[in-house]
Amino acid sequence: MAVNLVIPERNTIYAVPGVEIGITAAGIRKKDRPDLTVFKLAPGTTVAGVFTTNRFRAAPVIVCEEHLGARTSIGALVINTGNANAGTAEQGMVRARRMCAATAQALGIDAQAVLPFSTGVILEPLPIDRIEAGIPKAVSGLSAENWYEAAHSIMTTDTLPKIYSSRIQIQGKTITITGISKGAGMIRPNMATMLGYLATDARIAQPLLQSLTREIANQSFNRITVDGDMSTNDSFIVMATGQSELTIQAETDPGYDELKAALAHAAKDLACKIVRDAEGATKFMTITVDDAGSHEEALKVAYAIAHSPLVKTAFFASDPNLGRILAAIGYAGIADLDVSKTRLWLGDVLVASAGGRDPNYQEEDGQRVMREPEILVRVSLGRGAVSETVYTCDFSHEYVSINADYRS
């Protein structure tokens, strides 16, 4: 059951000029389920991406990195669900390239101008014949209005689609930003088992778009975690079609800061929707670490809390067994942490201070906060002025059931 996940009304999902999307059911894993998606991009579109750091990264990830690294103008994306094409050795590379070739042939572009993406079960051969047969069908249905359908077609264990869309004014020009994402488990920073696609009709120079993409990913998709497992296929792609009148060539250009903020907001929204729809989640938790001496130590503490099964199960039960959070702070890896300066809040309730339970803390106050579907955990380390935030969820019985039965 998703936690406060809102799906936009269809009339508020705006087409991005320069992007067309086609979808079909190729039978990759389940019959009659939309599972193959093609994005056609207008000539001149700039594209940037960041990918999983897993050493077993999937064949399509490697091909995407190659094609983007070649600085080839990107004209299309092709995405399949149901099979990850990961842990598939050299034949996986061959099949990922065949995805590109089939898409290129259907669109009349070069195969290096196609980025392939796969998500689903790892260590199984990609049914490339079904994908090659399905691509022309997807292309025949290309439409600028298919974002809603695409959000559904890229889902795996997701229960709801993740969509963001807005129209804003920058420098007196109307800019459209629309994106979709998928993911529900195996979510961990440095990309997770997720796919994210964000498009705007602003014109952004490619080198700038790449640095911008990495920066906003580090404040959104690289700040979410569900279960601490890092997957093999994860990708976040930003497309700038250049169809609007706003052109950004450098960080000093008028409108850059506003556009960056808008794209960062969209990326954070899509990332948090993944956590809200995490497998079996009943609580959405924001973990903020303040007064740290560095970003590294702030993140160490935030992830120690967010990844602790004992913490996550306590939140599922609404049990204010908050010593588990103190324990996680203590083993996060800060050797010279002064616990007497560390403070812990649950929502607006000060739980621990001066190395122990705060004198004014009452367990009923902690339990009141833990019954809420959205909970803030805040830690002050008393070591500096750095702050970091991570988003996570609880662990429920359903998480075990979903992952025990995933392949059946």
C-alpha positions as CSV (number, residue, x, y, z in Angstrom):
1,M,0.0,0.0,0.0
2,A,1.6,3.2,-1.1
3,V,2.1,6.0,1.5
4,N,0.5,9.3,0.4
5,L,1.4,8.8,-3.3
6,V,-0.6,11.1,-5.5
7,I,-1.0,10.4,-9.2
8,P,-1.5,13.6,-11.2
9,E,-4.8,14.0,-13.1
10,R,-4.4,13.2,-16.7
11,N,-5.2,16.7,-17.8
12,T,-2.3,18.0,-15.6
13,I,0.3,15.6,-17.3
14,Y,1.8,17.9,-20.0
15,A,3.3,16.6,-23.2
16,V,6.9,17.8,-23.7
17,P,7.4,19.2,-27.2
18,G,10.0,17.0,-28.9
19,V,9.1,13.8,-27.1
20,E,6.8,11.0,-28.5
21,I,6.2,7.7,-26.7
22,G,5.0,4.4,-28.0
23,I,4.0,1.3,-25.9
24,T,3.1,-2.3,-26.6
25,A,2.7,-5.7,-25.0
26,A,5.6,-7.8,-26.2
27,G,5.0,-10.7,-23.9
28,I,8.5,-10.4,-22.3
29,R,7.4,-12.0,-19.0
30,K,3.6,-11.8,-18.8
31,K,1.1,-12.0,-21.6
32,D,-1.0,-9.0,-22.6
33,R,0.9,-6.7,-20.2
34,P,2.4,-3.4,-21.7
35,D,6.1,-4.0,-21.2
36,L,7.9,-2.4,-24.1
37,T,8.3,1.4,-24.4
38,V,9.9,3.6,-27.1
39,F,10.8,7.3,-26.7
40,K,11.4,9.1,-29.9
41,L,13.3,12.4,-29.4
42,A,13.3,15.4,-31.8
43,P,16.6,16.1,-33.6
44,G,18.8,18.4,-31.5
45,T,17.7,16.9,-28.2
46,T,20.5,16.8,-25.6
47,V,20.5,13.8,-23.3
48,A,22.5,13.0,-20.1
49,G,22.4,10.1,-17.6
50,V,23.7,8.6,-14.4
51,F,23.8,4.9,-13.8
52,T,24.2,2.2,-11.1
53,T,27.7,1.7,-9.7
54,N,27.1,-2.0,-9.2
55,R,30.1,-4.0,-10.6
56,F,27.6,-6.4,-12.2
57,R,25.8,-3.6,-14.0
58,A,23.6,-4.9,-16.7
59,A,24.3,-5.0,-20.5
60,P,22.0,-2.1,-21.4
61,V,23.7,0.1,-18.8
62,I,27.0,-0.6,-20.4
63,V,25.6,0.2,-23.9
64,C,24.0,3.4,-22.6
65,E,27.3,4.6,-21.2
66,E,29.0,3.8,-24.4
67,H,26.5,5.6,-26.6
68,L,26.4,8.7,-24.3
69,G,30.2,8.7,-24.1
70,A,30.5,8.8,-27.8
71,R,28.6,12.1,-27.8
72,T,26.4,10.7,-30.5
73,S,23.1,12.7,-30.8
74,I,20.5,10.6,-29.0
75,G,17.3,10.0,-31.0
76,A,15.5,7.3,-29.0
77,L,15.2,5.3,-25.8
78,V,13.9,1.7,-25.7
79,I,12.8,0.2,-22.4
80,N,11.6,-3.3,-21.5
81,T,10.3,-4.6,-18.2
82,G,10.1,-8.3,-17.1
83,N,13.8,-9.1,-17.7
84,A,16.9,-7.2,-16.5
85,N,19.4,-8.5,-19.1
86,A,21.8,-8.5,-16.2
87,G,24.2,-11.3,-15.3
88,T,23.9,-12.4,-18.9
89,A,27.6,-12.2,-20.0
90,E,28.4,-11.5,-23.7
91,Q,25.1,-12.7,-25.1
92,G,23.5,-10.0,-23.0
93,M,25.6,-7.3,-24.7
94,V,24.6,-8.8,-28.1
95,R,20.9,-8.6,-27.3
96,A,21.1,-5.1,-25.8
97,R,22.7,-4.0,-29.1
98,R,20.0,-5.8,-31.1
99,M,17.4,-3.8,-29.1
100,C,19.2,-0.6,-30.3
101,A,19.4,-1.9,-33.9
102,A,15.7,-2.8,-34.1
103,T,14.7,0.6,-32.7
104,A,17.0,2.4,-35.0
105,Q,15.6,0.5,-38.0
106,A,12.0,1.3,-37.0
107,L,12.8,5.0,-36.6
108,G,15.3,5.5,-39.4
109,I,18.2,6.6,-37.2
110,D,21.6,5.2,-36.3
111,A,21.8,2.4,-33.7
112,Q,24.3,4.4,-31.6
113,A,21.7,7.1,-31.3
114,V,19.5,4.7,-29.2
115,L,19.8,4.1,-25.4
116,P,18.5,0.7,-24.2
117,F,17.0,0.0,-20.7
118,S,15.9,-3.2,-19.1
119,T,14.4,-4.0,-15.7
120,G,13.1,-7.2,-14.1
121,V,14.6,-10.6,-13.2
122,I,18.4,-10.9,-13.2
123,L,20.3,-13.8,-14.6
124,E,17.8,-14.8,-17.2
125,P,18.4,-14.5,-21.0
126,L,16.6,-11.5,-22.6
127,P,13.8,-12.7,-25.0
128,I,15.1,-10.5,-27.8
129,D,12.9,-12.0,-30.5
130,R,9.8,-10.8,-28.7
131,I,11.4,-7.4,-28.2
132,E,12.4,-7.1,-31.9
133,A,8.8,-8.1,-32.9
134,G,7.3,-5.6,-30.5
135,I,9.3,-2.5,-31.4
136,P,7.6,-1.7,-34.7
137,K,4.2,-2.0,-32.8
138,A,5.4,0.4,-30.2
139,V,6.7,2.8,-32.8
140,S,3.4,2.7,-34.7
141,G,1.6,4.1,-31.6
142,L,4.0,7.0,-31.0
143,S,2.2,9.9,-29.4
144,A,3.2,13.0,-27.4
145,E,0.4,12.2,-25.0
146,N,1.5,8.8,-23.7
147,W,3.4,9.7,-20.5
148,Y,0.6,8.2,-18.3
149,E,0.7,5.0,-20.2
150,A,4.5,4.9,-20.2
151,A,4.5,5.3,-16.4
152,H,2.5,2.1,-16.2
153,S,4.4,0.2,-18.8
154,I,7.8,0.5,-17.0
155,M,6.4,-0.8,-13.7
156,T,7.6,-4.1,-12.2
157,T,6.6,-4.6,-8.5
158,D,5.3,-1.1,-8.3
159,T,1.7,-0.8,-7.2
160,L,1.2,2.7,-8.7
161,P,2.7,4.7,-11.5
162,K,5.1,7.5,-10.6
163,I,4.6,10.7,-12.7
164,Y,5.5,14.3,-12.3
165,S,4.5,17.2,-14.6
166,S,4.6,21.0,-14.5
167,R,4.5,24.1,-16.6
168,I,6.5,27.1,-15.3
169,Q,7.6,30.5,-16.4
170,I,11.3,31.2,-16.7
171,Q,12.5,34.5,-18.1
172,G,9.0,35.1,-19.5
173,K,9.1,31.8,-21.4
174,T,6.8,28.8,-20.7
175,I,8.8,25.6,-19.9
176,T,7.4,22.1,-19.6
177,I,8.9,19.5,-17.3
178,T,7.5,16.0,-17.3
179,G,8.9,12.7,-15.9
180,I,8.2,9.2,-14.9
181,S,10.0,6.7,-12.7
182,K,9.7,3.1,-11.5
183,G,11.1,1.1,-8.6
184,A,9.8,-0.4,-5.3
185,G,12.5,-2.7,-3.9
186,M,16.3,-3.2,-4.2
187,I,16.6,0.6,-3.7
188,R,19.9,2.0,-2.5
189,P,21.9,5.1,-3.3
190,N,24.3,5.4,-6.3
191,M,21.3,4.5,-8.2
192,A,18.9,1.8,-7.2
193,T,16.6,-0.7,-8.9
194,M,14.9,2.2,-10.5
195,L,14.5,3.9,-13.9
196,G,13.8,7.6,-14.1
197,Y,13.2,9.7,-17.2
198,L,12.8,13.4,-17.0
199,A,12.2,15.7,-20.0
200,T,12.0,19.4,-20.6
201,D,11.6,21.5,-23.7
202,A,14.3,23.9,-22.6
203,R,17.5,23.9,-24.7
204,I,20.5,22.9,-22.5
205,A,24.1,22.4,-23.7
206,Q,25.0,18.7,-23.3
207,P,28.1,19.1,-21.0
208,L,26.1,21.4,-18.7
209,L,23.1,19.0,-18.8
210,Q,25.4,16.1,-17.7
211,S,26.8,18.0,-14.7
212,L,23.3,19.2,-13.9
213,T,21.9,15.6,-14.1
214,R,24.6,14.3,-11.7
215,E,24.0,17.2,-9.3
216,I,20.2,16.7,-9.1
217,A,20.5,12.9,-8.9
218,N,22.7,13.3,-5.9
219,Q,20.0,15.2,-4.1
220,S,17.1,12.9,-5.2
221,F,17.6,9.4,-6.6
222,N,20.9,9.1,-4.7
223,R,19.2,10.0,-1.4
224,I,16.6,7.2,-1.3
225,T,16.9,3.7,0.1
226,V,14.4,1.0,0.7
227,D,16.3,-2.1,1.7
228,G,20.0,-1.3,1.2
229,D,20.3,-3.5,-1.9
230,M,21.9,-1.9,-4.9
231,S,20.6,-3.3,-8.2
232,T,22.3,-3.7,-11.6
233,N,20.2,-1.7,-14.1
234,D,19.5,1.6,-12.5
235,S,19.4,4.7,-14.7
236,F,18.3,8.3,-14.5
237,I,18.0,10.1,-17.8
238,V,17.4,13.8,-18.4
239,M,16.3,15.0,-21.9
240,A,16.3,18.6,-23.1
241,T,14.5,18.9,-26.4
242,G,15.2,22.5,-27.1
243,Q,11.7,23.1,-28.5
244,S,11.0,26.1,-26.2
245,E,12.5,29.6,-26.5
246,L,14.7,29.2,-23.4
247,T,18.4,28.4,-24.1
248,I,20.9,27.6,-21.3
249,Q,24.5,27.3,-22.4
250,A,26.3,28.0,-19.1
251,E,25.5,28.3,-15.3
252,T,25.8,32.0,-15.6
253,D,23.0,32.3,-18.2
254,P,19.7,34.0,-17.1
255,G,17.2,31.3,-16.0
256,Y,19.7,28.6,-15.1
257,D,19.1,28.7,-11.4
258,E,15.3,28.6,-11.8
259,L,15.5,25.7,-14.3
260,K,17.9,23.8,-12.1
261,A,15.6,24.2,-9.1
262,A,12.6,23.1,-11.1
263,L,14.4,20.0,-12.4
264,A,15.7,19.2,-9.0
265,H,12.2,19.5,-7.5
266,A,10.9,17.1,-10.2
267,A,13.6,14.6,-9.6
268,K,13.1,14.6,-5.8
269,D,9.3,14.2,-6.4
270,L,9.9,11.1,-8.6
271,A,12.5,9.7,-6.2
272,C,10.3,10.0,-3.2
273,K,7.4,8.4,-5.0
274,I,9.5,5.3,-5.3
275,V,10.0,5.2,-1.5
276,R,6.3,5.9,-1.0
277,D,5.5,2.9,-3.1
278,A,8.2,0.7,-1.7
279,E,7.4,-3.0,-1.4
280,G,5.1,-3.4,1.5
281,A,5.7,0.1,2.9
282,T,3.3,1.6,5.4
283,K,5.5,4.5,6.6
284,F,7.5,7.2,4.7
285,M,10.5,8.3,6.8
286,T,12.7,11.3,6.4
287,I,16.1,11.0,8.1
288,T,17.9,14.3,8.6
289,V,21.4,14.6,10.1
290,D,22.3,18.1,11.1
291,D,25.5,19.7,12.6
292,A,27.8,17.1,11.0
293,G,31.5,17.7,10.4
294,S,31.2,16.6,6.7
295,H,28.7,15.3,4.2
296,E,30.3,11.9,4.4
297,E,29.7,11.5,8.1
298,A,26.2,12.9,7.9
299,L,25.4,10.3,5.2
300,K,27.0,7.5,7.2
301,V,24.7,8.2,10.1
302,A,21.6,8.7,8.0
303,Y,22.1,5.5,6.1
304,A,22.9,3.5,9.3
305,I,19.5,4.5,10.6
306,A,17.7,4.0,7.2
307,H,19.2,0.6,6.6
308,S,18.7,-0.9,10.1
309,P,16.2,-3.8,9.9
310,L,15.6,-3.3,13.6
311,V,14.7,0.4,13.2
312,K,12.6,-0.3,10.1
313,T,10.5,-3.0,11.8
314,A,10.0,-0.9,14.9
315,F,8.6,1.8,12.7
316,F,6.3,-0.7,11.0
317,A,5.0,-1.7,14.5
318,S,4.7,1.9,15.6
319,D,6.9,0.8,18.5
320,P,9.0,3.7,20.0
321,N,12.0,1.4,20.7
322,L,14.2,4.3,19.9
323,G,17.4,2.8,21.5
324,R,17.7,1.1,18.1
325,I,18.2,4.5,16.5
326,L,20.9,5.4,19.0
327,A,22.6,2.1,18.3
328,A,22.7,2.8,14.6
329,I,24.1,6.3,15.2
330,G,26.8,4.7,17.3
331,Y,27.9,2.1,14.8
332,A,27.7,4.4,11.8
333,G,31.5,4.7,11.7
334,I,32.4,8.0,13.3
335,A,35.2,6.9,15.6
336,D,35.4,10.1,17.6
337,L,31.7,10.8,18.0
338,D,31.0,12.6,21.2
339,V,27.7,11.1,22.3
340,S,27.2,13.8,24.9
341,K,26.7,16.3,22.1
342,T,24.3,14.1,20.1
343,R,20.6,14.8,20.1
344,L,17.8,12.8,18.6
345,W,14.3,14.0,17.7
346,L,11.3,12.0,16.5
347,G,9.1,14.5,14.8
348,D,8.9,17.4,17.2
349,V,9.7,15.3,20.2
350,L,13.3,15.5,21.7
351,V,14.0,11.8,22.6
352,A,17.7,11.8,23.5
353,S,20.3,14.4,24.7
354,A,23.5,14.5,26.7
355,G,24.2,10.9,26.0
356,G,20.9,9.5,27.1
357,R,17.1,9.7,27.3
358,D,16.0,13.3,27.5
359,P,14.5,14.1,30.9
360,N,11.3,15.4,29.3
361,Y,10.7,12.5,26.9
362,Q,7.6,10.5,27.4
363,E,7.0,7.3,25.5
364,E,3.4,8.2,24.7
365,D,4.8,11.2,22.8
366,G,7.1,8.9,20.7
367,Q,4.3,6.5,20.0
368,R,2.0,9.4,18.9
369,V,4.6,10.3,16.2
370,M,5.2,6.8,15.2
371,R,1.6,6.2,14.4
372,E,1.8,8.8,11.6
373,P,2.3,7.6,8.0
374,E,5.0,10.2,7.5
375,I,7.7,10.5,10.1
376,L,10.8,12.8,10.5
377,V,13.8,11.4,12.4
378,R,16.3,14.2,13.1
379,V,19.8,13.8,14.6
380,S,22.2,16.6,15.6
381,L,25.8,15.4,15.9
382,G,27.2,18.6,17.4
383,R,30.3,18.5,15.2
384,G,29.9,21.2,12.5
385,A,27.4,22.8,10.2
386,V,26.8,20.2,7.5
387,S,23.3,18.7,6.9
388,E,22.1,15.7,4.8
389,T,18.7,14.1,4.3
390,V,17.8,10.6,3.2
391,Y,14.4,9.2,2.5
392,T,13.3,5.6,3.4
393,C,10.4,3.4,4.6
394,D,9.6,0.7,7.1
395,F,9.8,-3.0,6.7
396,S,6.5,-4.9,6.8
397,H,5.4,-8.5,6.5
398,E,4.4,-7.8,2.9
399,Y,8.0,-6.9,2.0
400,V,9.0,-10.4,2.8
401,S,6.1,-11.9,0.9
402,I,6.7,-9.8,-2.2
403,N,10.3,-10.7,-2.5
404,A,9.8,-14.4,-1.6
405,D,7.3,-14.7,-4.4
406,Y,8.8,-12.4,-7.0
407,R,9.7,-14.9,-9.6
408,S,6.5,-17.0,-9.2
